[in-house]
Amino acid sequence: MEEKSFTKKLYDQVEEYAKTSVELYKLKAINTFADLFASVSTGFILGVIYFLILFFISIGLGFYFGELFGKWHYGFFAVAGIYAIIAVFIYIYRIKCLKEKINNYIIRQIFKD
């Protein structure tokens, strides 16, 4: 009789351990997802704010350069040219500058404990 009760107790403990382990992994996954979602949403909000700042600065520069060059559209062409040059540099160095940093950031967020 004692063997059955010992075996039953052992089985119950192993079953409880397995359930607890599964629950722990679920909670860790939820925590990781929540952290990643919070980071992405914060980044998105900051991106929108940076975009609006850049947008209004660009309009101001366009008008300023337009006043310097004598025609408004020349100023906006100048600002567009500046952005085109920046875009070319970003395109050339995209793997080093952007892709690796973004990948590393996402991996750090997923595996942080």
Residue pairs with C-beta under 8 A, 6 or more apart in sequence:
28 113
32 109
32 110
32 112
35 109
35 112
36 106
36 109
36 110
39 105
39 109
58 79
58 83
61 75
61 78
61 79
62 72
62 75
62 76
62 78
62 79
63 72
63 75
64 75
65 74
65 75
65 76
65 78
65 79
66 72
66 73
66 74
66 75
66 76
67 75
68 75
69 75
69 78
90 97
90 98
